[in-house]
Amino acid sequence: MPRGRRRNGESLADTVRREVLEETCWSVGDLSVLAVGHFHITSAVPEGYAYPNPDFLQLVYLAEAVRFHDERTIEDDWVEGCELLAVDSLQEHRISNPQRILLAHAVGGARARHGKSPGPPSP
């Protein structure tokens, strides 16, 4: 799941679009907030740490993949690969329980937006 930080002056939507493109090579369509995470840092923060602490929020967005940009494929220690996966195949991949829960809600929400029965989420 792509993640990253907002650059100075960048809107949240622009940050999402940039990070997804950088880390997956996909451009995305409309965005909607799926979840908000609240984090509380309990360990010592390094001097000069430039990000909010000890509390900060993380927005999780839902977006539909629109176009794959093969020319944007990058070699990076953080990027394991660029491919779309069927939701049913995710059990075979390293995905944390919180990510599974978010994906189940995302799939249910996407089905509802497309006029299909959302069905029970399966984390």
Backbone as JSON Lines, residues from 0, in Angstrom:
{"i":0,"aa":"M","n":[0.86,-1.17,0.0],"ca":[0.0,0.0,0.0],"c":[0.9,1.22,0.0]}
{"i":1,"aa":"P","n":[0.77,2.05,-1.02],"ca":[1.62,3.24,-1.1],"c":[1.42,4.17,0.09]}
{"i":2,"aa":"R","n":[2.47,4.81,0.48],"ca":[2.38,5.79,1.55],"c":[3.5,6.79,1.37]}
{"i":3,"aa":"G","n":[3.32,7.96,1.95],"ca":[4.35,8.97,1.82],"c":[3.96,10.23,2.54]}
{"i":4,"aa":"R","n":[4.78,11.24,2.38],"ca":[4.56,12.5,3.07],"c":[4.23,13.6,2.06]}
{"i":5,"aa":"R","n":[3.44,14.54,2.55],"ca":[3.04,15.69,1.74],"c":[4.21,16.67,1.65]}
{"i":6,"aa":"R","n":[4.42,17.18,0.46],"ca":[5.43,18.21,0.25],"c":[4.84,19.57,0.58]}
{"i":7,"aa":"N","n":[5.69,20.54,0.94],"ca":[5.21,21.89,1.24],"c":[4.38,22.43,0.08]}
{"i":8,"aa":"G","n":[3.19,22.93,0.41],"ca":[2.33,23.53,-0.59],"c":[1.52,22.55,-1.42]}
{"i":9,"aa":"E","n":[1.71,21.27,-1.21],"ca":[1.02,20.25,-2.0],"c":[-0.33,19.92,-1.33]}
{"i":10,"aa":"S","n":[-1.38,19.81,-2.12],"ca":[-2.67,19.43,-1.54],"c":[-2.63,17.95,-1.17]}
{"i":11,"aa":"L","n":[-3.55,17.53,-0.32],"ca":[-3.6,16.12,0.07],"c":[-3.9,15.24,-1.15]}
{"i":12,"aa":"A","n":[-4.82,15.68,-2.0],"ca":[-5.15,14.91,-3.21],"c":[-3.94,14.79,-4.12]}
{"i":13,"aa":"D","n":[-3.19,15.88,-4.29],"ca":[-1.99,15.82,-5.12],"c":[-0.94,14.89,-4.53]}
{"i":14,"aa":"T","n":[-0.83,14.88,-3.2],"ca":[0.11,13.97,-2.53],"c":[-0.27,12.52,-2.81]}
{"i":15,"aa":"V","n":[-1.55,12.2,-2.68],"ca":[-2.01,10.83,-2.93],"c":[-1.67,10.43,-4.36]}
{"i":16,"aa":"R","n":[-2.03,11.27,-5.31],"ca":[-1.8,10.95,-6.72],"c":[-0.31,10.78,-7.02]}
{"i":17,"aa":"R","n":[0.54,11.64,-6.46],"ca":[1.99,11.54,-6.69],"c":[2.56,10.28,-6.08]}
{"i":18,"aa":"E","n":[2.2,10.01,-4.82],"ca":[2.75,8.83,-4.14],"c":[2.31,7.53,-4.82]}
{"i":19,"aa":"V","n":[1.06,7.45,-5.21],"ca":[0.58,6.24,-5.89],"c":[1.32,6.07,-7.21]}
{"i":20,"aa":"L","n":[1.47,7.14,-7.98],"ca":[2.18,7.06,-9.25],"c":[3.64,6.68,-9.04]}
{"i":21,"aa":"E","n":[4.3,7.3,-8.05],"ca":[5.71,6.99,-7.79],"c":[5.92,5.54,-7.37]}
{"i":22,"aa":"E","n":[5.02,5.02,-6.55],"ca":[5.25,3.71,-5.95],"c":[4.57,2.55,-6.65]}
{"i":23,"aa":"T","n":[3.6,2.84,-7.54],"ca":[2.91,1.74,-8.22],"c":[2.89,1.89,-9.74]}
{"i":24,"aa":"C","n":[3.25,3.07,-10.24],"ca":[3.2,3.39,-11.67],"c":[1.77,3.5,-12.19]}
{"i":25,"aa":"W","n":[0.79,3.67,-11.31],"ca":[-0.61,3.82,-11.71],"c":[-1.1,5.23,-11.41]}
{"i":26,"aa":"S","n":[-1.82,5.82,-12.35],"ca":[-2.56,7.05,-12.05],"c":[-3.93,6.61,-11.57]}
{"i":27,"aa":"V","n":[-4.54,7.44,-10.7],"ca":[-5.81,7.07,-10.1],"c":[-6.88,8.11,-10.42]}
{"i":28,"aa":"G","n":[-8.14,7.67,-10.31],"ca":[-9.28,8.55,-10.56],"c":[-9.69,9.28,-9.3]}
{"i":29,"aa":"D","n":[-11.01,9.41,-9.12],"ca":[-11.55,10.13,-7.96],"c":[-11.05,9.51,-6.66]}
{"i":30,"aa":"L","n":[-10.86,10.36,-5.66],"ca":[-10.39,9.94,-4.35],"c":[-11.5,10.11,-3.32]}
{"i":31,"aa":"S","n":[-11.54,9.19,-2.36],"ca":[-12.42,9.37,-1.21],"c":[-11.68,8.84,0.02]}
{"i":32,"aa":"V","n":[-11.93,9.46,1.17],"ca":[-11.28,9.03,2.4],"c":[-11.94,7.73,2.87]}
{"i":33,"aa":"L","n":[-11.14,6.72,3.08],"ca":[-11.61,5.42,3.55],"c":[-11.52,5.32,5.06]}
{"i":34,"aa":"A","n":[-10.43,5.85,5.63],"ca":[-10.22,5.73,7.07],"c":[-9.26,6.82,7.54]}
{"i":35,"aa":"V","n":[-9.28,7.04,8.84],"ca":[-8.35,7.97,9.48],"c":[-7.7,7.23,10.63]}
{"i":36,"aa":"G","n":[-6.38,7.19,10.61],"ca":[-5.65,6.56,11.7],"c":[-5.08,7.61,12.64]}
{"i":37,"aa":"H","n":[-5.18,7.38,13.92],"ca":[-4.58,8.27,14.92],"c":[-3.39,7.54,15.53]}
{"i":38,"aa":"F","n":[-2.25,8.18,15.5],"ca":[-1.03,7.58,16.04],"c":[-0.49,8.44,17.18]}
{"i":39,"aa":"H","n":[0.04,7.78,18.17],"ca":[0.66,8.46,19.3],"c":[2.05,7.88,19.48]}
{"i":40,"aa":"I","n":[3.07,8.71,19.3],"ca":[4.46,8.27,19.43],"c":[4.83,8.25,20.91]}
{"i":41,"aa":"T","n":[5.26,7.09,21.39],"ca":[5.63,6.99,22.79],"c":[7.14,6.96,22.98]}
{"i":42,"aa":"S","n":[7.88,6.75,21.91],"ca":[9.34,6.72,22.03],"c":[9.9,8.14,21.87]}
{"i":43,"aa":"A","n":[11.15,8.29,22.23],"ca":[11.81,9.59,22.1],"c":[11.89,9.98,20.63]}
{"i":44,"aa":"V","n":[11.62,11.23,20.37],"ca":[11.68,11.75,19.0],"c":[13.04,12.39,18.8]}
{"i":45,"aa":"P","n":[13.71,12.06,17.7],"ca":[15.04,12.64,17.46],"c":[14.99,14.16,17.4]}
{"i":46,"aa":"E","n":[16.05,14.8,17.86],"ca":[16.14,16.25,17.82],"c":[16.02,16.71,16.37]}
{"i":47,"aa":"G","n":[15.24,17.76,16.15],"ca":[15.06,18.3,14.82],"c":[14.04,17.54,13.98]}
{"i":48,"aa":"Y","n":[13.33,16.6,14.58],"ca":[12.31,15.82,13.86],"c":[11.27,16.79,13.3]}
{"i":49,"aa":"A","n":[11.07,16.75,12.0],"ca":[10.28,17.78,11.31],"c":[8.8,17.47,11.2]}
{"i":50,"aa":"Y","n":[8.34,16.35,11.76],"ca":[6.95,15.95,11.56],"c":[6.17,16.02,12.86]}
{"i":51,"aa":"P","n":[4.85,16.13,12.76],"ca":[4.03,16.25,13.97],"c":[4.26,15.1,14.95]}
{"i":52,"aa":"N","n":[4.35,15.45,16.21],"ca":[4.49,14.46,17.27],"c":[4.1,15.09,18.58]}
{"i":53,"aa":"P","n":[3.7,14.36,19.58],"ca":[3.65,12.91,19.6],"c":[2.4,12.34,18.91]}
{"i":54,"aa":"D","n":[1.41,13.19,18.59],"ca":[0.18,12.69,17.96],"c":[0.1,13.16,16.51]}
{"i":55,"aa":"F","n":[-0.35,12.27,15.64],"ca":[-0.6,12.67,14.26],"c":[-1.67,11.77,13.66]}
{"i":56,"aa":"L","n":[-2.28,12.26,12.59],"ca":[-3.32,11.53,11.89],"c":[-2.8,11.07,10.54]}
{"i":57,"aa":"Q","n":[-3.28,9.93,10.1],"ca":[-2.94,9.42,8.77],"c":[-4.25,9.14,8.05]}
{"i":58,"aa":"L","n":[-4.43,9.78,6.88],"ca":[-5.62,9.55,6.08],"c":[-5.35,8.4,5.12]}
{"i":59,"aa":"V","n":[-6.32,7.52,4.98],"ca":[-6.23,6.4,4.04],"c":[-7.3,6.66,2.97]}
{"i":60,"aa":"Y","n":[-6.85,6.75,1.73],"ca":[-7.76,7.07,0.63],"c":[-8.12,5.83,-0.17]}
{"i":61,"aa":"L","n":[-9.28,5.9,-0.79],"ca":[-9.74,4.89,-1.72],"c":[-9.74,5.53,-3.11]}
{"i":62,"aa":"A","n":[-9.16,4.84,-4.08],"ca":[-9.12,5.35,-5.45],"c":[-9.12,4.17,-6.41]}
{"i":63,"aa":"E","n":[-9.59,4.41,-7.59],"ca":[-9.6,3.39,-8.62],"c":[-8.43,3.6,-9.56]}
{"i":64,"aa":"A","n":[-7.72,2.52,-9.88],"ca":[-6.61,2.62,-10.83],"c":[-7.17,2.98,-12.2]}
{"i":65,"aa":"V","n":[-6.53,3.95,-12.87],"ca":[-7.03,4.42,-14.16],"c":[-6.1,4.01,-15.3]}
{"i":66,"aa":"R","n":[-4.79,4.22,-15.1],"ca":[-3.85,3.95,-16.19],"c":[-2.49,3.54,-15.62]}
{"i":67,"aa":"F","n":[-1.92,2.48,-16.2],"ca":[-0.58,2.04,-15.83],"c":[0.43,2.78,-16.71]}
{"i":68,"aa":"H","n":[1.46,3.32,-16.09],"ca":[2.5,4.08,-16.78],"c":[3.79,3.25,-16.77]}
{"i":69,"aa":"D","n":[3.93,2.37,-17.74],"ca":[5.08,1.47,-17.8],"c":[6.4,2.24,-17.79]}
{"i":70,"aa":"E","n":[6.4,3.4,-18.42],"ca":[7.63,4.19,-18.49],"c":[8.06,4.75,-17.14]}
{"i":71,"aa":"R","n":[7.18,4.7,-16.15],"ca":[7.48,5.25,-14.83],"c":[8.04,4.2,-13.88]}
{"i":72,"aa":"T","n":[8.15,2.95,-14.3],"ca":[8.65,1.9,-13.43],"c":[10.02,2.31,-12.87]}
{"i":73,"aa":"I","n":[10.17,2.19,-11.57],"ca":[11.42,2.62,-10.92],"c":[12.04,1.46,-10.17]}
{"i":74,"aa":"E","n":[13.33,1.51,-10.04],"ca":[14.06,0.56,-9.2],"c":[14.3,1.26,-7.87]}
{"i":75,"aa":"D","n":[13.8,0.67,-6.8],"ca":[13.86,1.31,-5.5],"c":[13.82,0.23,-4.42]}
{"i":76,"aa":"D","n":[14.56,0.42,-3.34],"ca":[14.55,-0.55,-2.24],"c":[13.18,-0.68,-1.59]}
{"i":77,"aa":"W","n":[12.34,0.36,-1.69],"ca":[11.03,0.35,-1.05],"c":[9.95,-0.27,-1.93]}
{"i":78,"aa":"V","n":[10.17,-0.31,-3.23],"ca":[9.15,-0.79,-4.16],"c":[9.45,-2.23,-4.52]}
{"i":79,"aa":"E","n":[8.52,-3.13,-4.21],"ca":[8.71,-4.56,-4.49],"c":[8.24,-4.94,-5.88]}
{"i":80,"aa":"G","n":[7.37,-4.16,-6.48],"ca":[6.86,-4.46,-7.81],"c":[5.61,-3.66,-8.08]}
{"i":81,"aa":"C","n":[5.21,-3.64,-9.33],"ca":[4.02,-2.9,-9.75],"c":[3.07,-3.85,-10.47]}
{"i":82,"aa":"E","n":[2.0,-4.21,-9.81],"ca":[0.99,-5.04,-10.45],"c":[-0.32,-4.91,-9.69]}
{"i":83,"aa":"L","n":[-1.42,-5.1,-10.41],"ca":[-2.72,-5.16,-9.76],"c":[-2.98,-6.6,-9.37]}
{"i":84,"aa":"L","n":[-3.54,-6.78,-8.18],"ca":[-3.82,-8.12,-7.69],"c":[-5.31,-8.28,-7.46]}
{"i":85,"aa":"A","n":[-5.82,-9.45,-7.74],"ca":[-7.21,-9.75,-7.4],"c":[-7.32,-9.81,-5.89]}
{"i":86,"aa":"V","n":[-8.38,-9.24,-5.36],"ca":[-8.56,-9.22,-3.91],"c":[-8.5,-10.63,-3.33]}
{"i":87,"aa":"D","n":[-9.07,-11.58,-4.04],"ca":[-9.08,-12.96,-3.55],"c":[-7.69,-13.58,-3.44]}
{"i":88,"aa":"S","n":[-6.71,-13.02,-4.15],"ca":[-5.36,-13.58,-4.12],"c":[-4.49,-12.98,-3.01]}
{"i":89,"aa":"L","n":[-5.03,-12.05,-2.24],"ca":[-4.21,-11.33,-1.26],"c":[-3.75,-12.19,-0.09]}
{"i":90,"aa":"Q","n":[-4.43,-13.3,0.15],"ca":[-4.0,-14.2,1.24],"c":[-2.59,-14.71,0.99]}
{"i":91,"aa":"E","n":[-2.16,-14.73,-0.26],"ca":[-0.83,-15.23,-0.61],"c":[0.27,-14.19,-0.4]}
{"i":92,"aa":"H","n":[-0.09,-12.96,-0.07],"ca":[0.89,-11.87,0.03],"c":[1.0,-11.36,1.46]}
{"i":93,"aa":"R","n":[2.13,-10.68,1.72],"ca":[2.37,-10.11,3.04],"c":[1.51,-8.87,3.24]}
{"i":94,"aa":"I","n":[0.41,-9.05,3.93],"ca":[-0.47,-7.93,4.22],"c":[-0.88,-8.05,5.69]}
{"i":95,"aa":"S","n":[-0.72,-6.96,6.41],"ca":[-1.04,-6.98,7.84],"c":[-2.55,-7.06,8.04]}
{"i":96,"aa":"N","n":[-2.95,-7.45,9.24],"ca":[-4.38,-7.53,9.55],"c":[-5.08,-6.18,9.38]}
{"i":97,"aa":"P","n":[-4.52,-5.07,9.86],"ca":[-5.18,-3.77,9.61],"c":[-5.34,-3.49,8.11]}
{"i":98,"aa":"Q","n":[-4.34,-3.84,7.3],"ca":[-4.46,-3.63,5.86],"c":[-5.55,-4.51,5.28]}
{"i":99,"aa":"R","n":[-5.68,-5.74,5.75],"ca":[-6.75,-6.63,5.28],"c":[-8.13,-6.05,5.59]}
{"i":100,"aa":"I","n":[-8.28,-5.49,6.78],"ca":[-9.55,-4.89,7.18],"c":[-9.87,-3.69,6.28]}
{"i":101,"aa":"L","n":[-8.88,-2.82,6.05],"ca":[-9.09,-1.67,5.17],"c":[-9.46,-2.13,3.76]}
{"i":102,"aa":"L","n":[-8.79,-3.14,3.25],"ca":[-9.09,-3.64,1.91],"c":[-10.51,-4.21,1.84]}
{"i":103,"aa":"A","n":[-10.93,-4.92,2.87],"ca":[-12.28,-5.47,2.88],"c":[-13.32,-4.35,2.82]}
{"i":104,"aa":"H","n":[-13.09,-3.27,3.57],"ca":[-14.01,-2.14,3.54],"c":[-13.93,-1.41,2.19]}
{"i":105,"aa":"A","n":[-12.75,-1.31,1.64],"ca":[-12.6,-0.66,0.33],"c":[-13.36,-1.42,-0.74]}
{"i":106,"aa":"V","n":[-13.24,-2.74,-0.74],"ca":[-13.93,-3.57,-1.74],"c":[-15.43,-3.45,-1.56]}
{"i":107,"aa":"G","n":[-15.91,-3.49,-0.33],"ca":[-17.34,-3.33,-0.07],"c":[-17.85,-1.98,-0.53]}
{"i":108,"aa":"G","n":[-17.08,-0.92,-0.28],"ca":[-17.47,0.42,-0.71],"c":[-17.46,0.56,-2.22]}
{"i":109,"aa":"A","n":[-16.48,-0.03,-2.89],"ca":[-16.39,0.04,-4.35],"c":[-17.57,-0.69,-4.98]}
{"i":110,"aa":"R","n":[-17.94,-1.83,-4.44],"ca":[-19.08,-2.58,-4.97],"c":[-20.36,-1.78,-4.8]}
{"i":111,"aa":"A","n":[-20.5,-1.13,-3.67],"ca":[-21.71,-0.34,-3.42],"c":[-21.79,0.85,-4.39]}
{"i":112,"aa":"R","n":[-20.66,1.49,-4.67],"ca":[-20.65,2.63,-5.6],"c":[-21.0,2.21,-7.01]}
{"i":113,"aa":"H","n":[-20.71,0.98,-7.36],"ca":[-20.99,0.47,-8.71],"c":[-22.34,-0.25,-8.79]}
{"i":114,"aa":"G","n":[-23.16,-0.08,-7.73],"ca":[-24.49,-0.65,-7.74],"c":[-24.57,-2.14,-7.51]}
{"i":115,"aa":"K","n":[-23.51,-2.72,-6.98],"ca":[-23.5,-4.15,-6.69],"c":[-23.67,-4.35,-5.2]}
{"i":116,"aa":"S","n":[-24.15,-5.48,-4.82],"ca":[-24.28,-5.8,-3.4],"c":[-22.88,-5.89,-2.79]}
{"i":117,"aa":"P","n":[-22.62,-5.13,-1.72],"ca":[-21.27,-5.17,-1.15],"c":[-20.87,-6.52,-0.59]}
{"i":118,"aa":"G","n":[-21.82,-7.3,-0.14],"ca":[-21.47,-8.59,0.43],"c":[-20.7,-8.41,1.71]}
{"i":119,"aa":"P","n":[-20.47,-9.48,2.43],"ca":[-19.76,-9.36,3.7],"c":[-18.27,-9.13,3.46]}
{"i":120,"aa":"P","n":[-17.66,-8.19,4.19],"ca":[-16.22,-8.0,4.05],"c":[-15.5,-9.22,4.61]}
{"i":121,"aa":"S","n":[-14.43,-9.61,3.95],"ca":[-13.64,-10.75,4.44],"c":[-12.22,-10.29,4.7]}
{"i":122,"aa":"P","n":[-11.9,-9.97,5.96],"ca":[-10.55,-9.48,6.27],"c":[-9.48,-10.5,6.01]}
